Amino acid sequence: MSQVLDTPPPTRAPADEADLAALAARHGLTVSGARPSVPAYVRQLWARRHFITAFATAKLTAQYSQAKLGQVWQVMTPLLNAAVYYFIFGVLLGTKHGVPDYIPFLVTGVFVWTFTQSSIMAGTRAISGNLGLVRALHFPRAALPISFCLQQLQQLLFSMAALLVILLCAGVPVSLSWLLTIPALCLQFTFNAGVAMAMARLGAKTPDIAQLMPFVLRTWMYVSGVMWSISRLTEDKGLPHWLVVLLETNPSAVYIDLMRFALIDSFHSSQLPPHVWAAAIGWAVVAGIGGFIYFWKAEETYGRG
């Protein structure tokens, strides 16, 4: 009698994962935050296009809200950077010699480079710096790095107004070639957004990357011809051919050269690397699609842990 009373009741074997998955599928349950397919993900982003643009505009407006000059700094910041570079590189190091219209040449390079630099830096912190938003709301996470790139594009458009004034004051005539800035900026935006999405995934996993990126970007700037002419530097210098090709096809240098060719009358097609438009399109496609897929593959992990 005591043995019967002391015997514990039989326990039910726990259901394995296959049984639970089948049960969930039978009742229409899905994993919370599951990664959608690429077409579905693109549709979700398009459905939230108004949020992306509104978020970018709000961030741009709030960027200098505490400064007394307010939005004036959107133009003053790149202009002051250009003034510093002109003094150091143009005057002290003499890189302006042999470069016609050096001030428009330099300012265009600084503005276009700042667009890429700021987009990548903002993308690196897009997830890690907005964890509260990521954890509180359900939306395609790629909306964040894309919106930050859109913010930097809006910033560049403000700066372009000052650039046009500089061009006119320097005696650069208005030309139909200025219209080439539209496809050039579209390609650069696609490239920036792709790199920003890739860096957003890396930054979400390893936040310390944000501390390393300023050094990487500063090195990249020096080899992108922002303050000096790549074509004049490489001619008759006896540099290895592979190094010349590497400098000329550097994506940042490609987009800077295209903008200079479009805006500055003295910047001729002979100063452009061969097949420059093909290179610009290639970099935009590779970075845009590659960065998007790389970011999408980790969609389920953002904001967790």
Phi and psi in degrees as a GROMACS rama.xvg file:
@    title "Ramachandran Plot"
@    xaxis  label "Phi"
@    yaxis  label "Psi"
@TYPE xy
-67.3822  -34.0678  SER-2
-65.6823  -36.0607  GLN-3
-66.7835  -42.1543  VAL-4
-69.3632  -33.4296  LEU-5
-80.3415  -12.1427  ASP-6
-74.7569  122.53  THR-7
-68.7053  150.499  PRO-8
-65.1984  148.355  PRO-9
-63.3994  136.993  PRO-10
-96.5724  147.296  THR-11
-83.997  132.202  ARG-12
-62.8625  134.597  ALA-13
-64.9747  143.954  PRO-14
-69.9005  139.57  ALA-15
-79.7425  173.99  ASP-16
-63.8991  -32.9522  GLU-17
-64.2212  -41.6858  ALA-18
-64.8202  -40.9024  ASP-19
-66.8931  -40.341  LEU-20
-63.8643  -39.3495  ALA-21
-66.6291  -39.7521  ALA-22
-62.8416  -43.8614  LEU-23
-64.7566  -41.7731  ALA-24
-65.3715  -35.8082  ALA-25
-65.8416  -29.0805  ARG-26
-103.462  12.2661  HIS-27
74.7224  24.3979  GLY-28
-90.6638  143.628  LEU-29
-128.039  164.373  THR-30
-68.1749  134.989  VAL-31
-65.8353  126.844  SER-32
72.4079  22.7535  GLY-33
-63.5488  146.697  ALA-34
-74.2908  124.274  ARG-35
-77.6384  171.635  PRO-36
-68.2141  164.319  SER-37
-60.1869  -47.521  VAL-38
-59.8526  -41.7369  PRO-39
-65.1862  -36.3334  ALA-40
-65.9611  -41.546  TYR-41
-63.2965  -41.7032  VAL-42
-63.1808  -38.3335  ARG-43
-64.3537  -40.6994  GLN-44
-63.7368  -43.6913  LEU-45
-64.1197  -37.6281  TRP-46
-65.3251  -23.7443  ALA-47
-105.916  23.677  ARG-48
-62.2972  -33.0536  ARG-49
-69.5864  -36.7163  HIS-50
-64.4665  -41.5874  PHE-51
-61.4399  -47.1904  ILE-52
-68.4978  -39.9687  THR-53
-66.9536  -39.3392  ALA-54
-64.7582  -42.3844  PHE-55
-63.3874  -43.8578  ALA-56
-65.3359  -40.5701  THR-57
-64.906  -41.6479  ALA-58
-64.6845  -38.5341  LYS-59
-67.2743  -40.2018  LEU-60
-67.0939  -38.4222  THR-61
-79.5984  -12.0702  ALA-62
-59.7264  -41.8545  GLN-63
-117.617  26.1374  TYR-64
-66.1865  -25.5265  SER-65
-88.9489  -9.09873  GLN-66
-85.8939  145.769  ALA-67
-66.5785  -35.3596  LYS-68
-81.8746  -8.04538  LEU-69
57.8335  -128.944  GLY-70
-70.1996  -8.74072  GLN-71
-59.1467  -29.9575  VAL-72
-66.5743  -17.9906  TRP-73
-62.2157  -30.3536  GLN-74
-97.3741  -37.1735  VAL-75
-66.4797  -37.7092  MET-76
-59.8862  -53.353  THR-77
-67.8548  -30.0418  PRO-78
-66.2532  -41.8581  LEU-79
-65.6635  -38.2201  LEU-80
-61.1714  -42.8359  ASN-81
-63.4558  -38.1075  ALA-82
-64.873  -40.5638  ALA-83
-65.2745  -45.0721  VAL-84
-64.7798  -35.6034  TYR-85
-63.5971  -43.1897  TYR-86
-66.6515  -45.6178  PHE-87
-73.939  -51.9099  ILE-88
-88.7841  -42.9032  PHE-89
-72.9827  -42.5986  GLY-90
-92.0712  -56.6979  VAL-91
-70.7724  -42.8149  LEU-92
-95.3542  -9.3925  LEU-93
71.8604  25.3667  GLY-94
-72.2464  -11.3927  THR-95
-76.041  -16.9979  LYS-96
-68.249  128.955  HIS-97
84.0565  2.37582  GLY-98
-113.364  106.12  VAL-99
-63.4515  147.578  PRO-100
51.4991  53.2497  ASP-101
-64.0393  -37.5091  TYR-102
-63.3624  -51.4428  ILE-103
-59.098  -36.9556  PRO-104
-58.9828  -47.0129  PHE-105
-70.0995  -46.6043  LEU-106
-63.8557  -40.6909  VAL-107
-60.6323  -44.5365  THR-108
-62.2071  -42.4045  GLY-109
-65.2431  -45.1366  VAL-110
-64.0265  -45.4787  PHE-111
-68.6198  -40.2238  VAL-112
-65.0188  -40.5757  TRP-113
-59.921  -35.7129  THR-114
-59.2928  -47.9184  PHE-115
-67.683  -46.2986  THR-116
-60.0086  -49.3558  GLN-117
-66.7403  -36.7962  SER-118
-63.2294  -43.6347  SER-119
-69.6685  -41.6563  ILE-120
-63.4198  -43.9493  MET-121
-66.0697  -38.0999  ALA-122
-64.8189  -35.9763  GLY-123
-59.8314  -34.8032  THR-124
-99.8761  8.25929  ARG-125
-60.5219  -42.3996  ALA-126
-90.0292  -51.9784  ILE-127
-63.4279  -28.5842  SER-128
-90.2175  -1.56846  GLY-129
-134.037  39.9046  ASN-130
-62.8906  -33.9008  LEU-131
-60.6514  -43.7652  GLY-132
-68.438  -40.6627  LEU-133
-64.6478  -39.887  VAL-134
-81.2239  -22.1441  ARG-135
-88.5921  -32.59  ALA-136
-122.789  150.282  LEU-137
-100.669  116.53  HIS-138
-161.564  159.318  PHE-139
-63.7839  122.432  PRO-140
-66.115  -21.4028  ARG-141
-63.4977  -16.3877  ALA-142
-61.0122  -29.4541  ALA-143
-70.8901  -57.1921  LEU-144
-62.1376  -33.5984  PRO-145
-65.7646  -41.9854  ILE-146
-66.0106  -35.2205  SER-147
-67.7186  -37.1171  PHE-148
-66.7555  -37.9225  CYS-149
-65.0626  -36.901  LEU-150
-59.8888  -44.1607  GLN-151
-69.166  -30.5405  GLN-152
-66.3042  -42.0615  LEU-153
-61.8666  -40.3677  GLN-154
-60.2897  -42.97  GLN-155
-63.9617  -39.0767  LEU-156
-63.5144  -36.6023  LEU-157
-62.1281  -43.5141  PHE-158
-67.0135  -32.4197  SER-159
-62.1563  -30.3932  MET-160
-62.3082  -42.6996  ALA-161
-67.534  -36.0635  ALA-162
-63.3465  -40.8715  LEU-163
-63.31  -37.6124  LEU-164
-63.8908  -42.1851  VAL-165
-62.8671  -41.7936  ILE-166
-61.3364  -45.1514  LEU-167
-67.0462  -39.706  LEU-168
-66.8484  -28.1159  CYS-169
-83.9185  0.781826  ALA-170
86.0518  12.8852  GLY-171
-77.2307  122.847  VAL-172
-74.8959  152.153  PRO-173
-67.6963  135.957  VAL-174
-141.83  155.585  SER-175
-63.7299  -22.0494  LEU-176
-64.4602  -17.7815  SER-177
-60.1627  -25.2896  TRP-178
-66.3167  -19.4485  LEU-179
-67.6154  -15.3053  LEU-180
-63.1909  -26.9909  THR-181
-66.2553  -56.4367  ILE-182
-64.5967  -32.628  PRO-183
-63.7803  -43.7108  ALA-184
-69.1076  -35.7896  LEU-185
-62.9475  -42.2128  CYS-186
-67.2748  -40.6777  LEU-187
-66.8049  -38.8957  GLN-188
-61.4731  -42.5783  PHE-189
-62.0254  -44.0006  THR-190
-62.1526  -48.5802  PHE-191
-59.8753  -43.3667  ASN-192
-64.0919  -40.1439  ALA-193
-63.5158  -46.3213  GLY-194
-65.508  -38.7255  VAL-195
-63.171  -38.5935  ALA-196
-67.0167  -41.4036  MET-197
-62.2929  -43.712  ALA-198
-69.5601  -29.548  MET-199
-64.0896  -40.2109  ALA-200
-65.6609  -45.0677  ARG-201
-63.5024  -41.6049  LEU-202
-67.689  -30.4803  GLY-203
-68.8549  -34.274  ALA-204
-84.4189  -37.8792  LYS-205
-131.632  88.7513  THR-206
-60.3179  -22.4165  PRO-207
-64.3731  -16.3917  ASP-208
-60.5606  -32.2636  ILE-209
-61.7725  -27.3082  ALA-210
-79.4541  -25.4479  GLN-211
-84.9801  -29.338  LEU-212
-59.8541  -37.8471  MET-213
-56.4176  -36.2814  PRO-214
-71.0317  -40.1228  PHE-215
-64.4968  -44.5161  VAL-216
-68.7757  -35.2125  LEU-217
-65.1334  -41.4037  ARG-218
-63.4883  -42.5681  THR-219
-60.6869  -39.7948  TRP-220
-60.9727  -41.4829  MET-221
-67.2601  -24.2482  TYR-222
-101.292  11.0225  VAL-223
-104.393  4.75609  SER-224
69.2209  31.2504  GLY-225
-68.33  -44.2298  VAL-226
-104.265  -5.84024  MET-227
-145.73  162.963  TRP-228
-88.6005  120.114  SER-229
-64.1932  -41.6258  ILE-230
-62.9557  -38.3705  SER-231
-75.162  -30.8786  ARG-232
-70.4108  -37.836  LEU-233
-87.0079  -18.1182  THR-234
-74.7847  134.137  GLU-235
56.2172  32.0077  ASP-236
-106.946  -6.69772  LYS-237
69.4199  24.1189  GLY-238
-73.2979  148.771  LEU-239
-58.2576  145.455  PRO-240
-61.2906  -39.0911  HIS-241
-63.8388  -32.7189  TRP-242
-71.6392  -39.215  LEU-243
-61.6929  -45.3817  VAL-244
-62.5387  -40.3656  VAL-245
-63.7171  -42.4775  LEU-246
-66.285  -41.5748  LEU-247
-73.0257  -32.5185  GLU-248
-95.8419  4.09217  THR-249
-52.7991  122.096  ASN-250
-56.4425  -39.5367  PRO-251
-63.1459  -43.1517  SER-252
-64.8594  -36.1703  ALA-253
-61.8414  -47.2808  VAL-254
-70.6486  -34.4476  TYR-255
-64.6221  -44.6276  ILE-256
-62.2477  -40.5655  ASP-257
-63.2416  -41.0992  LEU-258
-68.2559  -39.7202  MET-259
-65.0932  -41.1472  ARG-260
-63.0815  -37.2719  PHE-261
-72.9448  -35.1632  ALA-262
-101.027  -33.1347  LEU-263
-104.416  120.233  ILE-264
-63.2896  -33.0994  ASP-265
-82.929  -5.7498  SER-266
-90.6024  102.034  PHE-267
-90.1613  165.515  HIS-268
-63.9144  -23.0618  SER-269
-66.1525  -18.9228  SER-270
-88.4847  -5.84327  GLN-271
-85.3642  146.51  LEU-272
-68.6866  158.813  PRO-273
-60.3441  142.088  PRO-274
55.01  45.5376  HIS-275
-66.3486  -38.5393  VAL-276
-68.4763  -37.3617  TRP-277
-62.6389  -40.4558  ALA-278
-64.5712  -42.0591  ALA-279
-63.4122  -43.1671  ALA-280
-66.7015  -42.3106  ILE-281
-61.0602  -45.868  GLY-282
-62.5566  -39.919  TRP-283
-64.8381  -42.3082  ALA-284
-68.5913  -47.7486  VAL-285
-63.0199  -49.014  VAL-286
-70.8081  -41.8398  ALA-287
-63.9507  -52.8194  GLY-288
-71.9322  -45.1885  ILE-289
-61.8983  -45.4259  GLY-290
-64.4138  -38.5122  GLY-291
-64.0187  -48.2805  PHE-292
-63.9566  -41.9981  ILE-293
-61.5428  -40.9639  TYR-294
-69.3505  -43.3768  PHE-295
-61.7358  -35.6894  TRP-296
-61.9516  -22.6891  LYS-297
-107.454  19.4106  ALA-298
-55.4452  -37.8484  GLU-299
-70.4478  -18.9776  GLU-300
-93.587  -15.6378  THR-301
-69.0728  130.691  TYR-302
86.2928  0.824912  GLY-303
-103.816  151.295  ARG-304
